[in-house]
Amino acid sequence: MVSEPLRELDHLDAEATGRIPLGPPDVRPMLAWVLPPLIALLLLAVAVEIWVRVAEVSIWVMPRPTTVVENFFTDFGLYFTEGLKTLGVSLGGLAIGTAAATLLAAGVAHSNILERAVLPIAIMVKVTPVVALIPLFIIWLGHGWNPKIAIAALIIYFPVLINAIAGFRDVDPRMHDFFRSVDASTWEIFRHLRLPAAIPYLFASLKISVTLSLIGAVVAELFLSGHGGLGAVIWIEQNNLRLEKVFAAVLMLTLIGVTLSTAVVLAERLFSWRLDQPVAAA
C-alpha cells in the first residue's frame, strides 16, 4: 500500500528536477550487431571441422579449426607481439596517407589547375600494382619500418584523396555565396563550410582505408619478413608447412581488422555533431 505512492513521488521528483532515473544499459542493439556474424563463423568452423575429420584431410592442406584455436591461445604472446608490429605499420601508413591525401584534396578543391595536374598522376599510381613498387621502396628507404609504412600509405592514398575532394566540394552554393558576400577569407570558408562538408566523406574513406592499410602492412612484411610482423609469421610458417600457425596469424589479423573498423565507426559517431552546425544556426 505504501509502495505505490512512493513510486509516484519518485516519478514526480524526476520530472521536477529534469532528471530521468538511469537504468541498466540496453545491450540489445550491440548483441544484434555482434551475434549474427559470430554465429555464422561458429557454424563455418564446425562445418570445416566435420569435413576435415570425415574426409581425413591432411594437416598439410587444411588444419582442424580446433587445432588452430588451440595454437592461437597457446602461442598468444607471439601473435600479440607480432600483431602490434603489424598494427604499428598499419596505423603509421593510415596516418601519413590520410594526412597527405587530405592536404592535397584541400588544394585541389580550390584549384582546377592543380586537379588537372595531380589527378592523372594519382590515377597512374593507383593502377600500378603496389607489389611492383616494393623493391623501389626498399632501395630508397632501406629495410626497416619506413618502406612498410610507405607501402601502407600508398595503398590508402587514392581512396582518401577522391573522397576528400568530393567532400570539400560538396558545399551548399547558397552558403558559399553568403560567405563570399560577407567577405569571408579562404580559410574561414574552408574551416566553417568545406571541412564540415568533407567530414562524412573522410569517415567513409577511412572505413575502407583502415583495412587497406592493414593489407598493405602484411604485403610489405611478406617481402621484408626479417623485421617481424604477422606477415613475416605467415611467410615463415607457410614455408615450414605449419598451417595451423598460418591460420592462427590470420585469426589475429582478423581481430585487428575488426578492432580498427569498430574504432572508426565509434569515432564517426562521436564526431557526428558536424562542425558547421553553429554557422547554419546563425
N, C-alpha and C positions, 0 to 999 in steps of 0.2 A: 504493500500500500504506500510505502514511503518512497520507493524507488522511482515510481512514475513522475511525481512532482520534481524530484531531484534531476531526472534526465531533462525535463522541460526547462528547469532553471539553467542547467549547463548549456542547453541549446540557445536560450535567450542571451546568456552571458557571452557566448561565442559570437552571436550576431552583433551584440552591442559593442564589443571590442574589435570587431572586424577580423577576428582570428578564427580559423577553421581548425577543429581538432585534427591532429595528424594521426593517421592510421598506418599500418604496415604498408610498405611499398608494393605496388602491383607489378608482379614479375611475369604476368601472363604474356604481355607483348614480347618480352625477351625470350620466353620459352617458345612462343610461336615462331620466332625467328631462328632460334638455335636448334630446336629439336628435330625438325624435318631433315636437314642435311645430316645431322648426327645419326639419325635412324637409317637414312639411306646408305651412309658409309658403313654402318654396322652390318646391314644386310649384305652389302657388297663384300665385305670382309668374310662373312660367314659363307657366302657362295663360293668365294675363291678358296677358302679353307676346305670346304667339302670337295671341290673339284680337284685340288691338289692331292688330297688323301685318296679319293676314289680312283682317279686316273693314275695315281702313283707318279706324278710329275717329278722330274729330277730337281734337286735343290739348285742345280746349276742353271735351271731355266726359270723356275718360279719358287721362291721360298714360301713356307706357310706364313700367313699373317700372324699367327700366334708366335712364331719364331721371331718375326720382325719386331713385334711389340715387346717381347722379352728382351731382345738385344737392345732395343731403344732405351728401356729403363735400366738395363744392366750397365750400358756404356753411356748413360745420360750425360755425365760430366764431359765426355769427349764431344758429343754432338752439341751440347750447350756452348762450350768454349769455341768450337769452330763456327757455330751459328752466330755468335757475337761478332766474329771477324767478318762473316758474310753480311751481317746486318750493318756493320760499320761502313763497309764499301757501298752497300745499297743506299744508306741514308746520305753518305757523302756525295754520291752521284746524283741523288734526288735533289739535294740542296743546291749543288752547283748548277745542274742542268735547269732546274726551275728558275733560279735567280737569273741566269744568263738569258733564258728564253723570255722571261717576263720583261726584263730590261729592253731587249731588242724589240719585243712586241709593242712596248710603250712608244719606242721611237717610230716604228712602222705605222702605228695608229695615227701619228701626227705628220707623216711624210709619205706621199705616194712614190716619190723618187727612191726613198730608202726601201720601200716594199718591192719595187721592180728590181732593185739591185740585190737584195738579200734573199728573197723567197726562192728564186731559181737555184741558188747555191744550197739553201736548206733542203730543197726537194732532191737535189743530186746526192746530198749526204744521206738523206732518208732512204733512197732506193739502193744505196750501196750497202752490201752485206757487211755488218759490223765485224764479222769474223775475218774478213779480208783486211781490215784495218788494224787488227790486233798486233801483228808484227811491227807495224809502223809505230804504234804507241809504245811498244816495248823498247824500240830503238830510241825514240825521242824522250821517253820518261823513265826508262830503266825497268827494273824487275820488282819494284816494291809495290806500295799501295797506290801510287799515282796513276799508273796505267789502268788499274782496275776501276778506280773512281772515274777516270776519264771515259772509259767504255760505258759504264753505267749512266753517266751524264749524257753521253751521246745518244743512247737509246731513247731516253725520255725527252730529249730536247725538242724534237719536232712536234709531237702531240701537244706539249705545253705551249709551244710557240703559236700554233694555229689556233688553239682555243683562246689564248690570251689576246691575240689580235682581234678575234671575233668579239670577245668581251669588251675590250677597250673601245670598240666602235659601236657597240650596241647601246647607244645612249638615246634618250628622248630628244628629238630635234627641238622641241619647244623649250625644254630645259636648257639645251645648249645655246639657243638663241637668247634666252633670258640671261645666262651668264655673260654672254658677249655684250648684251645691252647694258649691263651694269659695269662693264669694263673690267671683268674678272681676268686675272692673269692666267697664263697657260697652266701653271702649277695649281692654281685654285680650281680650274676646270678639271684637271686630272684628279686632284685629291677628292673633290666633292661630287664628281659626276662620272668620270671614266673608271676610276678604281672601284667604286661600289658596283658599277655595272659589270665589271670583269670578275668579281669575286666568285659568283656561281660557276662561271666558265673555268676558273682556275681550279676550283674544287672538283669539277667534273673531270678535268685533265689529270688531277692528282689521283683520282680513283683508278685511272688506267696506268699512270706512270709509276705508282708505288709498286705495282707488281712487275712492271717492265724493268725498273731499276734492280729488282731482285734477280730477274733473269739475266740482266747484264752482268751483275756481280758474279753469278755462278758461271756464266760463259767465260768471263775473264779468269776465274780461278781454275777452270779446266785447262787453260793454256798456261797459267802460272801456278801450277799445283805445288811448287816448292815453298809457297808462302802461306799455306794453310787455307782454311775456309771449307765450307761444306762442298763446294765444287771440287776441291782437291781431294776430300774424303771420297766422293763419288768416283773420281778418276782412279784413285789408288785401289779402292776396294773392288771396282769393276775389273781391273787388271788382275786382281787376285781371285776373282770369281767368288767373292763373298757377297752374294746378292742380298743377304739379309741386312748387311751393313749399308748397302746402297739404298735399299728401301727405307731403312731407319733414318738415313740422312735426308732422303726425300720427305719423310714424315716431318722432320724438324723444319725443313724449308716450308712445308705447308703451314705449319703452326706460325712461323714467322710471317708468311704472307697474309694469313688471316688476321694476325695481330695488327699488322701495318694497315690493312684495309679497314679494319674496325676503328683504328685510331683516326684515320682520315674522315670517316663518317661521323664520329663523335666531334671532331674538330669543326666540321662543317655545321653541325647543329649548334655548337657553342658560338659560332661566328655568324649565325643566320640573322642577326639583328640588322644587318645591312648598314653600311656607313652613310648612305645618303638619306636616311630617314629624317634627321633634323633639317636637312636642306629642303626636302619635299614638304615637310610640315610648315616651314617658313614661307 
